[in-house]
Amino acid sequence: MAVQNYQLTMPTKDPDDVYPKVPGINYDDFKLSPERMPEEQRRRALRQLYEYETVQKDNFMGYQSNQKLDFKDDLSIYLNYHINNIGDPFVSGNDTLNTKFVERAVLDYFAALWNAKWPHEYSPDSADKDWRNSYWGYIVSMGCTEGNIYGLWNARDYLSGKFILEDPYAEEQARLASMDGRPAAVEPRLLYYQAKAPENESNKYTPIAFYSQDTHYSIIKAMRVLSITTFNEEGSGKFDCPLTYPDDYPPDYSLYYLDENGWPLEVPSDNSGCIYIPALKKLVEAFAKQGYPIIVNFNYGTTFKGAFDNVAFAVRELVPILQQYGLYEREVEYDPEHKKSDTRTGYWFHVDGALGAAYMPFLEMAEKSEDFPVFDFRIKELQSIAMSGHKWIGAPWPCGIYMTKVKYQLLPLDNPIYIGAPDSTFAGSRNGFSPLILWDYFSRYSYQDLINKALYTEKMARYALDRLKELEKQVGKDLWVEYSPRSLALRFKQPNASIIFKYSLSREVLYVNNERRGYSHIYLMESVTPKLVNDLVTDLKAPDAFPDQPGIQLNQGEVIVPDAKRGVFIPQSGRGFR
Ligand SMILES: *Cc1c(COP(=O)(O)O)cnc(C)c1O
C-alpha cells in the first residue's frame, strides 16, 4: 500500500486475524485505504457481498423479519435523493425535500387500523376540544426501539409533572439584553417546568415501571436511558412483596426468579410468555396505594415466544385500582399560587407491538373471535403504541411507527402560537425514505390481501409445527418443540453451529425443571416457504444435528460492591439479543 505522508494510524494487528471470519468473505478485499480501491478488487468484493447476502436471505428464518421485499422498481431511484423529514410530520418546515405528505398518509392508515381518531388535528383556537383526542405519531428512524424509548420518555415526563410553559420574563430579558447593544430576539421563550410534589404526597411525581420477564431489551434500555424506576428497584428491601409464593405466581414459576428479598425482578409471565395479570394487579396496587403513578409496558408479540398480552383485559382489571387510589385522573399543579393545573392520568399504558401491531389487526378481521387479545385505541385508556416496519411488513432497513394521542403529548400549555411542538420527535434528521417503503407496500395491498398474508403465516407456523413433531417421532427423541397460541415462532432444541448459521437461528437458554436447556427458534414470516421448512427438517435429521448440551456452570458472579444499589435486570441473551 503506497501511503503518502498523511497523518493516520497503522493497524497494530491484521484486522483479518482479529475479527470474526465470515464464510465466503475475503476480508482483504474489503479493506479500505487512503487509495482508491482498484476496480477489479471492488467488483470482487461486491460479488462476494451479493453472494453472501443472497444465500443468507434465501435461508433466513431465525428472526421476525420478512425477507420478501419488492421495492426496487418503484423506489430504487430515490437512493440518489437525500430526503429528510426532520421535525414534526404535521408541520411542513423549511426543509422541503421531504416526504411528510407520504408519512401523513401512512400514519392515517395506521390510525384507522388501530382505531384511533384521525386525521391528526391541532386546533387550540377551536371551542370544541375534541381535536385533543385525535392521534399524533411519526415514522421512526430506528426500529421499534425508538418508538419504545419515545413512548416511555413521554410517559415519564407526563407522569412526573413536567410542563412546557412560556417564560413570562422573556420579553423583559430581551429588552434588557438589547441595551448592551446587540439586538435581541423577542420570540416567546419556552421552558421546561417541573411540578413539585406536595409534602404529604411525596411519591406523586415518581413514576414506577412494570413490564414482564418476556420483555424485549429495548424497554430495559429505555429504563436506563431515561432513569425510570422499576417496581423492583423501588420496593425490594423496602417493603414486603405483595406477591406470595407460590399462590400469586403463574403455574411452574420458579422460586429462583425471586431476589433475596422475595421480590421478582420483573412482572412474572406464564409459560406461553404472556404477562401474568393477577400478579400485575397486585404489584400495581401495592404502588398505587402509596401514590406512585404507574407505567405499564405490554408486549404484543414477545420477541422469543411471540406471545400476545391481552392488553384490553389487563387494562380493564387495572382501571378500578387506579380509580380507587386517585390515579385514574388527577390534577397536576404547575402554579400552586395561582391555582393553575393540568388534568392528567396517573398511569401510562404503552404497547410494544414491534411484530404484532402490524398484522394482528388482520388476523382479528379473519378470526372474528370474541376472545381475541385487543391491543389498540379501542382501549380508551391506552396512551401509546410502537411497531417495527421491517418485521412483519418487511423493509430494507429498520423503521417503525410511534403513535399516541394529542392530549398526551407534552405541548406548550395555553399557547396557540405554537403549531404543534416544533421539536416533537426523538431524532434530529429523520429518515424520509422509510415512509415511501411503507406507503409503497400499503398502496399495493387491500385489507383482504393482508388478511390472506396473515393467514398464510399462521398456516406456515402450523405446518412447521407438524413437521417438527413428525421429526421428533422419526428420530425418537424429545426435541422440546413448543409453540405459543397465535405465535409465528416455534422453539426447539438448539441444533449444531452450521445449521444455526445456515438459517440464521437465534439462541436462548431456559431452565426447565431444573435443567439448563439451549433453545433455538424459527419465525414463520411471509418469506418462509414450505420448501425452506422442509430443508431445515432434512438438515435436522442428520445424526449430528443436535449436539449434547452438557450442563454448563454459570459463573457465580463475584460481588464487587456489596452495598451498591441494584439496578434493572440486563438480558445478555435471548429476547432477540443474539
Ligand atoms: C424487535 C423487537 C423490538 C425492537 O425493535 P427494533 O425494530 O429491533 O428496534 C422491541 N420489542 C419487541 C417485542 C421486539 O420483538
The ligand as an SDF file (V2000), in Angstrom:
LIG
                    3D

 15 15  0  0  0  0  0  0  0  0999 V2000
  -37.7640   -6.4780   17.7460 C   0  0  0  0  0  0  0  0  0  0  0  0
  -38.4560   -6.0210   18.9470 C   0  0  0  0  0  0  0  0  0  0  0  0
  -38.2330   -4.7400   19.4790 C   0  0  0  0  0  0  0  0  0  0  0  0
  -37.2050   -3.8030   18.9620 C   0  0  0  0  0  0  0  0  0  0  0  0
  -37.4850   -3.4410   17.6940 O   0  0  0  0  0  0  0  0  0  0  0  0
  -36.3500   -2.9450   16.6960 P   0  0  0  0  0  0  0  0  0  0  0  0
  -37.1970   -2.7210   15.4950 O   0  0  0  0  0  0  0  0  0  0  0  0
  -35.3660   -4.0490   16.5850 O   0  0  0  0  0  0  0  0  0  0  0  0
  -35.7880   -1.7060   17.2790 O   0  0  0  0  0  0  0  0  0  0  0  0
  -38.9540   -4.3480   20.5670 C   0  0  0  0  0  0  0  0  0  0  0  0
  -39.8460   -5.1610   21.1270 N   0  0  0  0  0  0  0  0  0  0  0  0
  -40.0880   -6.3940   20.6650 C   0  0  0  0  0  0  0  0  0  0  0  0
  -41.1060   -7.2420   21.3350 C   0  0  0  0  0  0  0  0  0  0  0  0
  -39.3950   -6.8640   19.5460 C   0  0  0  0  0  0  0  0  0  0  0  0
  -39.6150   -8.1020   19.1160 O   0  0  0  0  0  0  0  0  0  0  0  0
  1  2  1  0
  2  3  1  0
  2 14  2  0
  3  4  1  0
  3 10  2  0
  4  5  1  0
  5  6  1  0
  6  7  2  0
  6  8  1  0
  6  9  1  0
 10 11  1  0
 11 12  2  0
 12 13  1  0
 12 14  1  0
 14 15  1  0
M  END
$$$$
